[in-house]
């Protein structure tokens, strides 16, 4: 798990192989620090990354925090293949407009960006 600046001034956070409770503090720290310095932060999911409910909660919280600051939190390139399944199995699926995401469908609750 690491972060890097892109030419457009945004930061991309590479997920590494696990976004789980074991590394939740590190993942949250990278997101928090990135949101303090740039306008757009995105996550690039490694192929085969393991994700648990804690990882999803951090993603959703980061999106809400970014929106409250007038910033953007999204995913870079492809969305994690199993994210939709995890969202559904946890009962977090919501295809309604998100007040934190300019009234678009929440990308962290089953919507697309």
C-alpha atoms as a printed R data frame, in Angstrom:
    type eleno elety resid chain resno       x      y       z
1   ATOM     1    CA   UNK     A     1   0.000  0.000   0.000
2   ATOM     2    CA   UNK     A     2   1.420  3.364  -1.048
3   ATOM     3    CA   UNK     A     3   0.475  6.694  -2.550
4   ATOM     4    CA   UNK     A     4   1.871  8.683  -5.458
5   ATOM     5    CA   UNK     A     5   1.278 12.010  -7.150
6   ATOM     6    CA   UNK     A     6  -0.004 12.081 -10.722
7   ATOM     7    CA   UNK     A     7   0.867 14.713 -13.309
8   ATOM     8    CA   UNK     A     8  -2.565 16.321 -12.905
9   ATOM     9    CA   UNK     A     9  -1.853 17.041  -9.206
10  ATOM    10    CA   UNK     A    10  -4.037 14.277  -7.793
11  ATOM    11    CA   UNK     A    11  -2.888 11.445  -5.560
12  ATOM    12    CA   UNK     A    12  -3.442  7.765  -6.307
13  ATOM    13    CA   UNK     A    13  -3.335  5.294  -3.430
14  ATOM    14    CA   UNK     A    14  -2.414  1.740  -4.434
15  ATOM    15    CA   UNK     A    15  -4.483 -0.696  -2.406
16  ATOM    16    CA   UNK     A    16  -1.871 -3.382  -1.984
17  ATOM    17    CA   UNK     A    17  -3.081 -6.945  -1.571
18  ATOM    18    CA   UNK     A    18  -5.348 -6.319   1.466
19  ATOM    19    CA   UNK     A    19  -7.827 -3.631   2.528
20  ATOM    20    CA   UNK     A    20  -8.843 -5.238   5.779
21  ATOM    21    CA   UNK     A    21  -8.991 -4.537   9.482
22  ATOM    22    CA   UNK     A    22  -5.316 -5.551   9.792
23  ATOM    23    CA   UNK     A    23  -4.155 -2.552   7.774
24  ATOM    24    CA   UNK     A    24  -7.125 -0.213   8.219
25  ATOM    25    CA   UNK     A    25  -5.165  2.371  10.202
26  ATOM    26    CA   UNK     A    26  -2.475  2.668   7.514
27  ATOM    27    CA   UNK     A    27  -5.044  2.869   4.709
28  ATOM    28    CA   UNK     A    28  -7.040  5.540   6.557
29  ATOM    29    CA   UNK     A    29  -3.849  7.510   7.294
30  ATOM    30    CA   UNK     A    30  -2.838  7.553   3.613
31  ATOM    31    CA   UNK     A    31  -6.286  8.781   2.607
32  ATOM    32    CA   UNK     A    32  -6.435 11.407   5.364
33  ATOM    33    CA   UNK     A    33  -2.990 12.796   4.499
34  ATOM    34    CA   UNK     A    34  -3.785 12.870   0.773
35  ATOM    35    CA   UNK     A    35  -7.074 14.711   1.318
36  ATOM    36    CA   UNK     A    36  -5.209 17.343   3.336
37  ATOM    37    CA   UNK     A    37  -2.992 18.336   0.395
38  ATOM    38    CA   UNK     A    38  -4.799 17.733  -2.918
39  ATOM    39    CA   UNK     A    39  -8.213 18.208  -4.482
40  ATOM    40    CA   UNK     A    40  -8.618 14.689  -5.943
41  ATOM    41    CA   UNK     A    41  -7.639 11.396  -4.315
42  ATOM    42    CA   UNK     A    42  -8.306  8.016  -5.892
43  ATOM    43    CA   UNK     A    43  -7.691  4.377  -5.050
44  ATOM    44    CA   UNK     A    44  -6.145  1.986  -7.536
45  ATOM    45    CA   UNK     A    45  -7.143 -1.559  -6.587
46  ATOM    46    CA   UNK     A    46  -4.533 -4.270  -6.991
47  ATOM    47    CA   UNK     A    47  -5.804 -7.310  -8.852
48  ATOM    48    CA   UNK     A    48  -7.027 -9.910  -6.365
49  ATOM    49    CA   UNK     A    49  -7.043 -7.536  -3.385
50  ATOM    50    CA   UNK     A    50  -8.829 -8.882  -0.309
51  ATOM    51    CA   UNK     A    51 -11.430 -6.473   1.046
52  ATOM    52    CA   UNK     A    52 -13.514 -6.670   4.214
53  ATOM    53    CA   UNK     A    53 -16.252 -4.528   5.739
54  ATOM    54    CA   UNK     A    54 -13.656 -2.335   7.463
55  ATOM    55    CA   UNK     A    55 -12.102 -1.503   4.095
56  ATOM    56    CA   UNK     A    56 -15.515 -0.596   2.695
57  ATOM    57    CA   UNK     A    57 -16.264  1.609   5.703
58  ATOM    58    CA   UNK     A    58 -13.004  3.501   5.189
59  ATOM    59    CA   UNK     A    59 -13.773  3.999   1.479
60  ATOM    60    CA   UNK     A    60 -17.254  5.336   2.242
61  ATOM    61    CA   UNK     A    61 -16.041  7.564   5.069
62  ATOM    62    CA   UNK     A    62 -13.271  8.984   2.883
63  ATOM    63    CA   UNK     A    63 -15.803  9.814   0.168
64  ATOM    64    CA   UNK     A    64 -18.037 11.629   2.664
65  ATOM    65    CA   UNK     A    65 -15.065 13.506   4.163
66  ATOM    66    CA   UNK     A    66 -13.813 14.538   0.718
67  ATOM    67    CA   UNK     A    67 -17.254 15.798  -0.306
68  ATOM    68    CA   UNK     A    68 -17.588 17.812   2.910
69  ATOM    69    CA   UNK     A    69 -14.294 19.523   2.007
70  ATOM    70    CA   UNK     A    70 -15.288 20.111  -1.605
71  ATOM    71    CA   UNK     A    71 -12.850 17.447  -2.802
72  ATOM    72    CA   UNK     A    72 -13.147 14.239  -4.810
73  ATOM    73    CA   UNK     A    73 -12.473 10.681  -3.642
74  ATOM    74    CA   UNK     A    74 -12.842  7.999  -6.305
75  ATOM    75    CA   UNK     A    75 -11.202  4.929  -7.784
76  ATOM    76    CA   UNK     A    76  -8.577  5.039 -10.523
77  ATOM    77    CA   UNK     A    77  -8.908  2.710 -13.516
78  ATOM    78    CA   UNK     A    78 -11.007 -0.359 -12.775
79  ATOM    79    CA   UNK     A    79 -13.282 -0.757  -9.778
80  ATOM    80    CA   UNK     A    80 -12.459 -3.765  -7.630
81  ATOM    81    CA   UNK     A    81 -14.215 -6.765  -9.164
82  ATOM    82    CA   UNK     A    82 -15.571 -8.122  -5.881
83  ATOM    83    CA   UNK     A    83 -16.551 -4.752  -4.421
84  ATOM    84    CA   UNK     A    84 -20.123 -4.976  -5.694
85  ATOM    85    CA   UNK     A    85 -20.534 -8.468  -4.262
86  ATOM    86    CA   UNK     A    86 -19.114 -7.377  -0.901
87  ATOM    87    CA   UNK     A    87 -21.398 -4.329  -0.817
88  ATOM    88    CA   UNK     A    88 -24.451 -6.489  -1.524
89  ATOM    89    CA   UNK     A    89 -23.533 -9.215   0.975
90  ATOM    90    CA   UNK     A    90 -23.028 -6.613   3.729
91  ATOM    91    CA   UNK     A    91 -26.374 -4.974   2.993
92  ATOM    92    CA   UNK     A    92 -24.771 -1.702   1.917
93  ATOM    93    CA   UNK     A    93 -26.148 -1.592  -1.620
94  ATOM    94    CA   UNK     A    94 -27.842  1.716  -2.308
95  ATOM    95    CA   UNK     A    95 -28.518  3.020  -5.796
96  ATOM    96    CA   UNK     A    96 -30.102  6.255  -4.593
97  ATOM    97    CA   UNK     A    97 -28.607  9.690  -5.131
98  ATOM    98    CA   UNK     A    98 -25.854 10.544  -2.655
99  ATOM    99    CA   UNK     A    99 -25.973 14.041  -1.185
100 ATOM   100    CA   UNK     A   100 -22.189 13.853  -0.704
101 ATOM   101    CA   UNK     A   101 -21.576 12.938  -4.363
102 ATOM   102    CA   UNK     A   102 -23.347 15.782  -6.214
103 ATOM   103    CA   UNK     A   103 -26.564 13.751  -6.084
104 ATOM   104    CA   UNK     A   104 -25.060 11.004  -8.270
105 ATOM   105    CA   UNK     A   105 -25.354  7.359  -7.247
106 ATOM   106    CA   UNK     A   106 -22.746  6.491  -4.617
107 ATOM   107    CA   UNK     A   107 -19.781  4.729  -6.222
108 ATOM   108    CA   UNK     A   108 -19.048  2.971  -2.914
109 ATOM   109    CA   UNK     A   109 -22.589  1.593  -2.640
110 ATOM   110    CA   UNK     A   110 -22.935 -0.046  -6.020
111 ATOM   111    CA   UNK     A   111 -23.034  2.947  -8.347
112 ATOM   112    CA   UNK     A   112 -20.565  3.841 -11.068
113 ATOM   113    CA   UNK     A   113 -18.418  6.919 -11.569
